[in-house]
Amino acid sequence: MKAASYLDSIQAYQPAIPIEVLAGQIGIPADQIIKADANENPYGASPKAAEALLHSIAPHLYPDPGAVALCSQLSQFTGAPADQIMVGNGADELIDIIMRLFLDPGDTLIDLPPTFAMYKLHAELTRAAVLEIPRRPDFSIDLPALLAAASRPECKLVFLTTPNNPDGTLIPKEQIKLLLDLPIMLVVDEAYIEFSGSQADFGASQSCIPWVTQVDNLIVLRTFSKWAGLAGLRVGYGVFPAWLMPILWKVKQPYNVNCAAQAAAAACLTDLPYYKTVLQQISSERERMAAAIAALPGVAVVPSQTNFLLCQFKQASVKIIAAALRQKGILVRAYDEPNCPQSLRISIMKPWQNDLILKALEDNLSTGGNV
Ligand SMILES: Cc1ncc(COP(=O)(O)O)c(C=O)c1O
């Protein structure tokens, strides 16, 4: 037997290693491992989410396919009409669905590396071509190249991640606005937008959601995995043009978001004061860590609007540093690729964990990367 041949050339996504697996490998208890490799929220979800999981779910019944109650709360949270919101099993599921909505085999996705790897993977799984327009060394987008490519008839879809993963920089809204005039579907992935700006408005001032009802070629994606601390329950959502909603229902699995996930996400939205405090703690720690890491010899830190920092190393090998930190029970994400050379992406953790990360980096650099 053989799997379909188009899969031969596709590289599987490399997910983060589960804490328990690493604990077994390195002999450090799971509760002492610092997991700074997947941009999860170290403070966890609101206590109201845990309460909802205990008392508000009926696991013997199928979940609401339209997540009506959650969409109504999301409508209040985002200002978007409830009937233009679709909830997904993580934003990942919505990325997959969007590829299938817009790409026929042979069509092209425009990808702007370095960025989230799932866009390219899902486009390839729909047998589409991927045109890469690399970001500049400061991670700004190459607008002239993008405008030219987006006018080509085979280019059907572009993903703009703002703030971007792995660097944490925002795309100026005027640039996104320019692209809206082109005959191409634009997906703005705002997975980390809640960490941007002052955080007091949960990223609203930077968001493109208000434009979704004004044009017919814009989708905005969000997730509960990062700011809301629900990565393990898998809840993302998108705001889609009205014309697309009936077609979305053809592609989406009917019961895609389970009842526990729906209840927990809805409960999070009733506890925004909790999240304001968490977001402020994360952003002040981000600034403290950015300054401290930038003071280390041979390291530059990209100014971030997210819950992670991209740290660029001039001499040391990031693979060696990441492996050394791993042995100490600290997980970070190493990048060494043409558009993101010699870099570590480090999630912002609680202050005591950040102190340990900093100490490990200092020790490592002072011993020439051999700790
Ligand atoms: C830019 C970006 N978009 C989407 C996702 C996926 O989010 P979810 O956990 O909701 O599937 C991630 C996760 O890391 C991400 O970094």
The ligand as a MOL file (V3000), in Angstrom:
LIG
                    3D

  0  0  0     0  0            999 V3000
M  V30 BEGIN CTAB
M  V30 COUNTS 16 16 0 0 0
M  V30 BEGIN ATOM
M  V30 1 C 0.0570 33.0860 13.9410 0
M  V30 2 C -0.7100 31.9160 14.4670 0
M  V30 3 N -1.9130 31.6510 13.9590 0
M  V30 4 C -2.6290 30.6110 14.3930 0
M  V30 5 C -2.1500 29.7650 15.3730 0
M  V30 6 C -2.9490 28.5720 15.7640 0
M  V30 7 O -3.7900 28.8510 16.8280 0
M  V30 8 P -4.7100 27.7250 17.4520 0
M  V30 9 O -4.0510 27.2370 18.6830 0
M  V30 10 O -6.0010 28.4630 17.7350 0
M  V30 11 O -4.9160 26.6560 16.4320 0
M  V30 12 C -0.8930 30.0120 15.9300 0
M  V30 13 C -0.3540 29.1090 16.9510 0
M  V30 14 O 0.7710 29.1370 17.3400 0
M  V30 15 C -0.1580 31.1060 15.4580 0
M  V30 16 O 1.0740 31.3800 15.9370 0
M  V30 END ATOM
M  V30 BEGIN BOND
M  V30 1 1 1 2
M  V30 2 1 2 3
M  V30 3 2 2 15
M  V30 4 2 3 4
M  V30 5 1 4 5
M  V30 6 1 5 6
M  V30 7 2 5 12
M  V30 8 1 6 7
M  V30 9 1 7 8
M  V30 10 2 8 9
M  V30 11 1 8 10
M  V30 12 1 8 11
M  V30 13 1 12 13
M  V30 14 1 12 15
M  V30 15 2 13 14
M  V30 16 1 15 16
M  V30 END BOND
M  V30 END CTAB
M  END
